[in-house]
Amino acid sequence: MHKFFTEPYNINEIEGKILGDDVKHIYKVLRLSEGEKVVLNNCEGMEYLGEIQSITKNEVIVKIVKELDINNESGIKVHLFQGLPKGQKMDLIVQKGTELGVAGFIPVTTARVDVKLKGEFKKIDRLNRIALEACKQSKRSIVPQVKEVIDFNAAINELKKMDLIIVPYENAEDFGIKTLVRKLERDNIDLNTIKSVGILIGPEGGFEETEIKTLKDQGAYIVTLGNRILRTETAGFTATALIQYELGDLGGMLL
């Protein structure tokens, strides 16, 4: 069954309204018609079973049949702080990160980010559309937001709000995410209390040693992702997948 996202003010207890690009997609690509069932999401996690009542070139009216008790969100909210990459790499980062359950994307300028990149980074709206499309494909319940670019110091302040801070670093040795989780258990930290995780990924040039020291001083865990050096666009969703496996829902339920 197809799922569509629409703003909260477009849904009430009786009907919902689908607008924008989805309208053309419904009647021209999917070729849906009146009477067919769809799922509506209000972009805030509420989902409804609906039945298409009418289709025009401007809008699709959906009769609300019932509210659905569905939540495809992980109990772990991963916030991906991404060192600003070159070219179109952020597109892939947002798409795959959304599929893996990232709750929010925060582009960051670090010491080795080309200063020109920040001035050229004017595609927040397009990246948010990529996140929305990835939500539809992966059946997410909440659409993650891509935020405006912030600098390293601002990122530190945001990371302080997280229950756990993880920084993959190519010079870290013998201390990966699996080892980190076991360490937390040995330290008698209840893993169920960890609800938010901040992952900071370096840009193409990596981190400066001074940045790593600052992060350590703020309580960040500096981890390795293995013996092979990953590209910046690969490291974020690799770390996300590992965290979702160890602490979230990617590994399924333990029976």
FENCOR-V162883 format. One record per residue. N is the residue number from 1. RES is the residue in one letter. PSI is psi in radians with two decimals (* if undefined). Layout:
[[N,RES,PSI] [N,RES,PSI]]
This chain:
[[1,M,2.37] [2,H,2.48] [3,K,2.45] [4,F,2.50] [5,F,2.38] [6,T,2.66] [7,E,2.63] [8,P,-0.62] [9,Y,-0.13] [10,N,0.07] [11,I,2.35] [12,N,-2.98] [13,E,-0.19] [14,I,-0.80] [15,E,2.85] [16,G,2.77] [17,K,2.26] [18,I,2.24] [19,L,3.08] [20,G,-2.64] [21,D,-0.46] [22,D,-0.50] [23,V,-0.89] [24,K,-0.67] [25,H,-0.64] [26,I,-0.84] [27,Y,-0.35] [28,K,-0.61] [29,V,-0.99] [30,L,-0.41] [31,R,0.74] [32,L,2.73] [33,S,3.00] [34,E,2.42] [35,G,-0.27] [36,E,2.56] [37,K,2.47] [38,V,2.93] [39,V,2.30] [40,L,2.38] [41,N,2.37] [42,N,0.30] [43,C,0.06] [44,E,0.24] [45,G,-0.21] [46,M,2.33] [47,E,2.57] [48,Y,2.46] [49,L,2.28] [50,G,2.88] [51,E,2.19] [52,I,2.20] [53,Q,-0.71] [54,S,2.63] [55,I,2.15] [56,T,-3.12] [57,K,-0.25] [58,N,-0.44] [59,E,2.77] [60,V,2.17] [61,I,2.25] [62,V,2.20] [63,K,2.25] [64,I,2.14] [65,V,-0.84] [66,K,2.78] [67,E,2.44] [68,L,2.44] [69,D,1.28] [70,I,2.32] [71,N,1.86] [72,N,0.33] [73,E,2.52] [74,S,2.64] [75,G,-0.27] [76,I,2.14] [77,K,1.87] [78,V,2.18] [79,H,2.04] [80,L,1.92] [81,F,1.90] [82,Q,2.08] [83,G,2.21] [84,L,2.05] [85,P,2.94] [86,K,2.84] [87,G,-2.46] [88,Q,0.29] [89,K,-0.51] [90,M,-0.48] [91,D,-0.86] [92,L,-0.70] [93,I,-0.78] [94,V,-0.75] [95,Q,-0.94] [96,K,-0.62] [97,G,-0.69] [98,T,-0.79] [99,E,-0.59] [100,L,-0.04] [101,G,0.22] [102,V,2.33] [103,A,-0.40] [104,G,2.59] [105,F,2.24] [106,I,1.81] [107,P,2.43] [108,V,2.41] [109,T,2.17] [110,T,-3.11] [111,A,-0.60] [112,R,0.23] [113,V,2.29] [114,D,2.15] [115,V,-0.43] [116,K,-0.45] [117,L,-0.67] [118,K,-0.73] [119,G,-0.50] [120,E,-0.17] [121,F,1.52] [122,K,0.72] [123,K,0.58] [124,I,-0.77] [125,D,-0.75] [126,R,-0.68] [127,L,-0.64] [128,N,-0.55] [129,R,-0.65] [130,I,-0.73] [131,A,-0.72] [132,L,-0.79] [133,E,-0.66] [134,A,-0.57] [135,C,-0.76] [136,K,-0.79] [137,Q,-0.70] [138,S,0.04] [139,K,0.59] [140,R,2.70] [141,S,-0.43] [142,I,2.37] [143,V,2.09] [144,P,2.67] [145,Q,2.46] [146,V,2.09] [147,K,3.02] [148,E,2.76] [149,V,2.38] [150,I,2.85] [151,D,3.08] [152,F,-0.76] [153,N,-0.69] [154,A,-0.64] [155,A,-0.70] [156,I,-0.79] [157,N,-0.66] [158,E,-0.68] [159,L,-0.52] [160,K,-0.39] [161,K,-0.17] [162,M,2.66] [163,D,-0.45] [164,L,2.33] [165,I,2.21] [166,I,2.31] [167,V,1.80] [168,P,2.38] [169,Y,2.30] [170,E,-0.37] [171,N,0.01] [172,A,2.46] [173,E,2.40] [174,D,0.40] [175,F,1.55] [176,G,-3.03] [177,I,-0.64] [178,K,-0.77] [179,T,-0.67] [180,L,-0.81] [181,V,-0.74] [182,R,-0.66] [183,K,-0.77] [184,L,-0.69] [185,E,-0.74] [186,R,-0.55] [187,D,0.18] [188,N,0.59] [189,I,2.17] [190,D,1.94] [191,L,-0.41] [192,N,-0.27] [193,T,-0.17] [194,I,1.88] [195,K,-0.40] [196,S,2.35] [197,V,2.21] [198,G,2.17] [199,I,2.11] [200,L,2.13] [201,I,2.32] [202,G,2.81] [203,P,-3.00] [204,E,-0.65] [205,G,-0.04] [206,G,-3.01] [207,F,2.66] [208,E,2.64] [209,E,-0.62] [210,T,-0.60] [211,E,-0.72] [212,I,-0.72] [213,K,-0.77] [214,T,-0.74] [215,L,-0.72] [216,K,-0.74] [217,D,-0.44] [218,Q,0.10] [219,G,0.19] [220,A,2.54] [221,Y,2.12] [222,I,2.09] [223,V,2.79] [224,T,2.61] [225,L,0.28] [226,G,-3.10] [227,N,-0.34] [228,R,2.43] [229,I,2.13] [230,L,2.57] [231,R,2.76] [232,T,-0.60] [233,E,-0.26] [234,T,-0.59] [235,A,-0.67] [236,G,-0.88] [237,F,-0.28] [238,T,-0.82] [239,A,-0.70] [240,T,-0.78] [241,A,-0.72] [242,L,-0.73] [243,I,-0.74] [244,Q,-0.54] [245,Y,-0.80] [246,E,-0.67] [247,L,-0.33] [248,G,-2.46] [249,D,0.12] [250,L,-0.53] [251,G,0.01] [252,G,3.12] [253,M,2.49] [254,L,2.01] [255,L,*]]
